[in-house]
Amino acid sequence: MDPIEVRLRESLARGLEGDAAAYHGFLKALAAHLRGYFRRRLTGLPDDVEDLVQETLLAVHNQRHTYDPGQPLTAWVHAIAKYKLVDLLRRRTAGGAAVTGPLEDEHELLASVDDRAAEARRDLGRLLETLPDRHRLPIVHVKVEGLSVAETARLTGMSESAVKVGVHRGLKALAALMRKQR
């Protein structure tokens, strides 16, 4: 299981049991994760990233009782984040005038996109599992989660240059693996 997933789940579980420090740590770590998630999707609207992070954290807090511990936490959080992002994009399109048609059709479209994305994540996960930690962790944190090199270095205990080298060599190894699979 992904180390970020494990850490977030453990912090949330302790927080839900009453450990305020663990819950604060969960929200802080989740905020960093969400910033990367929204930065990758809102390259043209960087001023809205922090607003969406805060809106999503509030929604996660308010809906924490709905989380099923048997399911991946990051998938649950990303579903909430996706809805917050869709809400923002609706607000940005001339007061929502550009969004037409019933909401159910939009959900069907998003569901099919989500299925393809989930399949791609599984494939990527399988490929990443073949890499040693010194390559896999920098790719996951920098390229998948959107953390900075400095944040990744602090999180993994690697130097910033080792993180950069790990990303470069890991991507090179992934490309070679993908060429072999063709």
N, C-alpha and C positions, 0 to 999 in steps of 0.2 A: 504494500500500500504506500502511496505517496507520503513522504515525510511531512509535508505541509498539511495534508488531510489528517494525519495521525495527530499532529500537534494541535490543530484547531479543534478536532473532536474531543481530545483530552481536556483542553482548556474549557470548552463549552460544558462538558459533562461536570467538571469540578465547579464551574460557575453556577450551573443549575442546581447543584447540591448546596449552594450557599457560600462558596469561596469567592468573595468579591474581588480579590487580587487576580485570581485565575480568570474570572469573567472580564475584568479590565484588560488583561493580557490577550484574551480571545478577541475582544473588540479592536484592540490596537493592531494585532497581527492581521485580522480580517480587513481592517482599513487599508493596510499596505497592499494586501492581495487585491482588493477592489480597485485601488488606484491604478495598479498595473492593468487590470481588466478593462477599466474605462478609458485609460490613456490610449490603449491600442485601438479602441473603437471610436474615439472622439478626437481624432487628430485635428479636425477642423474646428473643434469647439473646446479647446483646453480649459477655458474658464468654467465650464460646466462639470468638470471632473470631480472637484471637491464637493460640489452640491450633490451630485449623484452618490458619491461615497457616503455622505451624511444621511441622505434619504434612505439608502439601502441599509445602513447600519441601524437606523431607527426602525425600519420594517423588519429586519432580522430580530431585533430586540422585542418588538411588539408581537411577532409571530413565533418566537422561540418555542412556545408550547406545541406548535404543529410539527416540529422537526421529529422525524422518525430515526432513532439512533441506528436502525438496521440499514439505513440508506446512506450513501455518500453525502457528507455535509456540504462539500464544495458544489455538488450538483444542485442541492437545495438552495444554497446561497446564490448560485449563478442564475437560477430560475427567477429569484426575486430581483436580482440585478438586471436581468434582461427586461423584466416588466418595467422597472424604473427607467431604463434606457428607452424603451418604446414610448413610455409616457412623455419623456423629454422630447423625443423626435416628433411626436404628435404636436406638442406645444410649439415646436419650432416651425412647423409647416403651416404658417398663416392661421394660427389659432385652431389647427386641426382640420381646416377646410380641405386640405389635400388628401386626408385619409377618408376614404369612402368605402362603402360596403359593410356588410355585417362583421362583427368582431369574430364570430366563429370561423369565417373563412381565413382570417388572418392567423388564428391559432392553428388551423390545419396546415397552413403554409409553414409556420414556425415549427410545427411538430415534424414535418418532413425534413426541414433543414436541420433540426435538432437530431434526428435519426442519423443523417449523414455525418453530422459533426461528431456524434457519439461514436460512430463507427471509425471515423478518422482518428479520434482520441485513443480508441482501443488499439488501432494499428500503430499509432505513434508510441503508445505506452509499451507495446510489445517490442518495438525497435529500441526504445530507450532502455528497456530492461537488459538488453545485451551489452550495454556500455558500462564501463567501470564508473564508480561514483565520481571520480575526478573529472569525468566528461559529462555524465548524465546530470548531476546536480546543477552545474552551471547552465546547461541548456534549459532544464526545467525552470529554474528561477529567473533567468534573464530572458529567454526567448518565449517560453510558454506563459509564465506568470507576469512578465513585464517588469520585474524588479531591476533596479540599476546594478551595475557591476559592484559598486561599493556596498549596496544592501546585501547582495549575494555573498560577497566576501565576508561580511560580518556574520551572516546567517550560517555559512558553512565552515567558517574558520580558515578559509583559504585566503591567500593574498589576492589583490585585485588583478595582478598580472596572471596569476594561476587561473583565475576565473576566466579571463579573456582567452588564455591558451586552451583551457578546457572546452569553452564554447567552440572555438575554431576547430580543434582536433575532433571534438565530438560530432560536429556537423559534417566534417569530412568523412568520418567513419560511418555516419548515418547515410550519407550519399552513396558510399561504396556498398553498403548493405542493400540499399534500394535498387542500385544497378544490378546486383546479383539476383534479386528477386524477380526481375523483369523476365 
